[in-house]
């Protein structure tokens, strides 16, 4: 009878010696390794053969990840429900909806004032709050300028609205007559 060994299939065979390895080959300097977040770009025709060719300025055809906008963070901690985290955007939308409803019920000056003030408030929220949720569309500066200019324009239009304008701009009537009539 043969003696059983601990390793399966090794009965009666002597252990094979491991092959000896020489020193590892040195790595030649080459292009830097890509991080997982970088998009893999296929070499364009003619570029693969040239060493040291300039990289293409085109966007990669396949996007591997997205970057969140500057203000896309939550306005309050994540334990709170989503509508509560988006209170800046919801408050501006609610004021705008109230202005549209007021305009629809026959009070256009008051409704347009509400819409203009809501947009000016959006510009102020974007300026002073560190994170405003979905109210952030582009950079802070661009959002502030866009919301502010639209809010001021709508508010001024509401103030010069006929009949009985609240704000009298002397050259406005002649400008309207010149362009419209």
C-alpha positions in Angstrom: 0.0 0.0 0.0 1.1 3.5 -0.8 1.2 6.2 1.7 -1.2 9.0 1.1 0.2 12.5 0.9 -1.5 15.7 1.9 -1.5 17.2 -1.6 -3.8 15.7 -4.1 -2.1 14.3 -7.2 1.3 14.5 -5.6 1.4 10.8 -4.6 4.8 9.3 -5.3 6.2 12.4 -7.2 8.9 14.6 -5.8 8.1 18.3 -5.5 9.2 20.3 -8.6 11.6 23.1 -7.9 10.2 26.6 -8.8 11.9 28.2 -11.8 14.3 30.8 -10.8 13.6 34.3 -12.0 16.2 36.8 -12.9 16.1 40.5 -12.0 13.0 42.3 -13.3 13.5 44.2 -16.5 13.6 48.0 -16.0 10.7 50.0 -17.3 11.5 52.4 -20.0 10.0 55.8 -19.7 6.9 56.1 -21.8 3.6 57.9 -21.7 2.1 58.4 -18.3 -0.3 55.7 -17.1 -4.0 56.7 -17.4 -6.1 57.1 -14.3 -9.5 55.3 -14.3 -11.3 58.6 -14.7 -9.6 59.5 -18.0 -11.3 58.6 -21.2 -9.5 56.2 -23.5 -9.0 57.8 -26.8 -8.4 55.8 -29.9 -5.5 57.1 -31.9 -6.7 59.0 -35.0 -5.4 58.1 -38.4 -1.9 59.1 -38.9 -1.3 60.0 -35.2 -0.6 56.4 -34.0 2.6 56.2 -36.2 4.0 59.5 -35.1 5.9 59.6 -31.8 5.3 62.7 -29.7 2.3 63.8 -31.8 0.2 66.6 -30.3 -3.0 65.4 -28.6 -6.3 66.1 -30.2 -8.3 68.9 -28.7 -11.6 67.2 -29.6 -13.8 65.8 -26.8 -13.7 62.1 -26.4 -16.4 60.2 -28.2 -17.3 58.2 -25.1 -17.9 60.0 -21.8 -16.9 58.0 -18.8 -18.0 60.3 -16.0 -19.6 63.6 -15.4 -18.7 66.5 -13.2 -21.4 68.0 -11.0 -22.1 71.7 -11.5 -20.6 74.2 -9.0 -23.8 74.7 -7.0 -25.3 71.2 -7.3 -24.6 70.3 -3.7 -27.5 70.0 -1.3 -28.8 73.1 0.4 -29.4 71.0 3.6 -28.0 67.6 4.8 -28.8 64.5 2.9 -31.0 63.1 5.7 -33.7 65.6 4.7 -36.2 64.8 1.9 -35.4 66.0 -1.6 -38.0 68.8 -1.8 -36.6 70.3 1.5 -33.1 70.1 0.0 -34.2 72.1 -3.0 -35.9 74.9 -1.1 -34.2 77.7 -3.0 -35.4 76.5 -6.4 -38.9 75.6 -5.1 -39.3 79.0 -3.5 -38.4 80.8 -6.7 -40.7 78.5 -8.7 -43.6 79.1 -6.2 -43.2 82.9 -6.4 -43.1 82.7 -10.2 -46.2 80.5 -10.3 -48.0 82.9 -8.0 -47.1 85.8 -10.3 -48.4 83.9 -13.3 -51.6 83.1 -11.5 -52.0 86.7 -10.5 -51.5 87.9 -14.1 -54.0 85.3 -15.3 -56.6 86.6 -12.9 -56.5 90.1 -14.3 -53.8 91.9 -12.4 -50.9 91.9 -14.9 -48.8 94.6 -13.2 -48.8 92.9 -9.8 -48.1 89.5 -11.4 -45.2 90.8 -13.4 -43.8 92.5 -10.3 -44.0 89.2 -8.5 -42.1 87.4 -11.3 -39.4 90.1 -11.5 -38.9 90.1 -7.7 -38.7 86.3 -7.7 -35.9 86.4 -10.3 -34.1 89.1 -8.3 -34.4 86.9 -5.2 -33.0 84.0 -7.2 -29.9 86.2 -8.0 -29.5 87.1 -4.3 -29.9 83.4 -3.2 -27.3 82.4 -5.8 -24.9 85.1 -4.5 -25.2 84.5 -0.8 -25.9 80.8 -0.3 -23.0 78.4 -0.6 -25.2 75.7 -2.3 -28.6 76.3 -3.9 -29.4 72.9 -5.4 -30.9 73.0 -8.8 -31.0 76.8 -8.9 -27.4 76.6 -9.9 -27.3 76.2 -13.7 -23.9 77.6 -14.7 -21.2 79.4 -12.8 -22.2 81.6 -9.9 -21.4 84.8 -11.8 -23.4 83.8 -14.9 -26.4 82.7 -12.8 -26.4 86.0 -10.8 -26.1 88.1 -14.0 -28.8 86.2 -15.8 -31.3 86.1 -13.0 -30.6 89.7 -12.0 -30.9 91.2 -15.5 -34.1 89.2 -16.3 -35.6 90.2 -12.9 -34.8 93.9 -13.4 -36.1 93.9 -16.9 -39.4 92.3 -16.0 -39.8 94.6 -13.0 -39.2 97.7 -15.1 -41.6 96.5 -17.7 -44.2 96.0 -15.0 -43.6 99.5 -13.7 -44.0 101.2 -17.1 -47.0 99.1 -18.1 -50.1 101.0 -19.4 -52.6 102.2 -18.2 -51.3 104.6 -15.6 -47.6 103.7 -15.5 -46.0 103.8 -12.1 -42.6 104.7 -13.6 -42.4 107.4 -16.3 -39.5 107.2 -18.6 -39.4 110.2 -20.9 -37.8 108.7 -24.0 -39.8 105.5 -23.9 -42.9 106.7 -25.5 -41.1 108.3 -28.5 -38.9 105.1 -28.8 -42.1 102.9 -28.9 -43.7 105.2 -31.5 -40.6 105.2 -33.6 -40.2 101.4 -33.6 -43.9 100.3 -33.7 -45.7 103.0 -35.7 
